[in-house]
């Protein structure tokens, strides 16, 4: 998605790192660049607002449940693999090792 206008920070970069911005997981300088971008780019601002609303809704509806430490570790590990440019097999994403269906004999 892009508004078609030139920006100091490209729309694709903003959208690729939107959740880092929403989760306050980026350096302050990058946050400032994103804030400036949102001021001048209404499509990205709209996407930001939508994702922020979804995040708040999920927190309100599901925020009371504790996440098991092993699940959090697996998810974070997969995020790091993806950020490093490595591919994660689809089956590994959908089913954890312990949740894979056992082979059945017929």
ABEGO torsion letter per residue (X at the ends): XBAGBBBABBAAAAAAAAAAAAAGABBAAAAAAAAAAAAABAAAAAAAAAAAAAAAAAAAAAAABBBBAAAAAAAAAAAAAAAAGBBBBAAAAABBAAABBBBBBX
